[in-house]
Amino acid sequence: MIVRKGDGIKTIYGVREGLKYQTRADRPKEEQEKAFIIDGDPELLYKASFLANSPNYRAIPFLISWKESPQEFREKLKEIAQRKGRKIETEEDFREALRELWEEIKALLFAGYKPEEIICTAIAHEDTDNFHIHIYVANNFAFTGATLNLWYSHDD
């Protein structure tokens, strides 16, 4: 698994267009089915990005990718679930197991923050040769609007 931080998104337009692209909202149905939201609400993240006080970034994108193809990743997640005494037989079972995996990753990514302080959306993609998850994080605390400093950047 590789985690990469992308360049911060500086404009509200950039947040909206990025989310629209990642959810495949404007694509044909067969392409839309290759991208699905596993956590968060893109509309809430978009609205929250209006509150970001950082002069540089409204939202921060991350990408988590695995070397496995989407089919290989599904098989690997099925094996992990079986070791935990669960079966993945349907698409909903797969997505539930993926949400559980995402919750573990999210706990590591946002260690030190309370879950209600972070506004993020995670979108899984099976449209390339590897399975990956796009994550957008509003660059502000949910309740106060203060800048969320997930890391130090000389730009902020």
N, C-alpha and C positions, 0 to 999 in steps of 0.2 A: 504494500500500500504506500502510495506517495501522496503527500499533502503539499500543495503549492498555494501560496497567496498571490493573487493577481494584483494588478495596479488598482488603486482605489478608484471608485466611480465618483466623478466630480459633480455631475449634474443630475437633476431630477429626471430629465429626459433620458440620460444614460441608464439610470436605475430602471425606469419603465421599459425601455427597449431591451435591456439585458434580460429582465424577467420574462418579457414576452417571447424573446428568442429562446430562452432556456426551457420554457414550458411548451414551446412549439404551438402556441395558441393560434398563430396565423398560418399553420401548415395543414396539409391534407391529413385526414384521420389516421392513416397508416403511420405517418410520421409522428403524430401526436401520441400514439400508443407506445412509442419507444422512449418517451420521456414522461415521468410521473413524479408528482410531489410526494415526498415521504415525510415532510415535516414543515410546519409553518404555513403562512398565508401570504402569497405574493402581494396581494392588495394591501394588507396591513404593513408589510415591509416598505412598500412604495410610499404609503402615507407617513410612516415613521421617518423615512429619509428626509422629509420636509423639515423635520425638527433638528436634524444634525447640526450642531454648532461648529464643527470643524470647518475651517475655511477651505480645506483641501478635498475632503472626501465625504460624500453622502452615504455611501455604502462600500463595503469591502467584500470582494469576491474571493472565494477559495475553491480549489478543485481537489477532490480526493479521487485518485484513480488506482485501479488494480491492473496488473499485467494480464489477467485472464480476460478472455472474450466474455461477452454477456452470458453465453451458454455455459462456459466453464465456471464462471462466477456463481451462476445459479446452482450448479452441481456442488460446488464447494460449500455454499451456504446450506444446501440440503444436508450434506455430511455433518456440518457443525450442529445443525438442528437435531439430527438423529442422535448425536452424542449427548445432547441435552434432553433426550427423551421426547422430542417433538418430531412431527412429520410435516413435510411440505408437499402437499398434494395438489393444491390449487394456486392460482395466481394470487389470491388474497392471502393464503398461507405464506407465500414467498414475500409479499410486501410487508406482512406483519413481522416476519423474521428480519427483513431488511430494516424496518423501523427499530427493532430491538438493537441491531448492530449499530445503527445510527445513534441511538441514545448513548451507547458506550463510547463511541467516538466523540460525540458532543460533550460528554462529561470530561473527556481529556482536553478537547480544544478550548473549552470555556471554564477550565478549573479555576476556582477562586471567585467565580461569578455565580450569583443565584440565577436559577433558570428564568425567573420572571424579569430579570434585568436585561436579557438578551432577546433581540427581535431578529430572527433569522428564518430563512427558507432554504430547504434542501430539496434538490431536484435530481432524481436518478436518471441516467441516460444509458440506453442500450443501442445507440445509433452509430457507434463506431466499432473498431476492432477490439476495444477494451471497455470494461464496465467502469463507470465513473459517476461521481456525484458532484454537482455544482452547488455551492453554498453561497448565499448572499447574507451579509450581516449589516443591519443598520448601524451606522457609526455613531450611535448615541444610546444612552441608557433609556430603557423603556419608560421609566417614571419621571425622570428629571430632565431629560433632553441633553444632559451633559455629554461631552465627547467620550466615547468608549475607547479606551486605549488598550487594545489587545496586544500591542507591541509598540516599541518606540520607533518612530520614523522621523528622520530629519525634516520631512515635508510638513509634519503636523505642528 
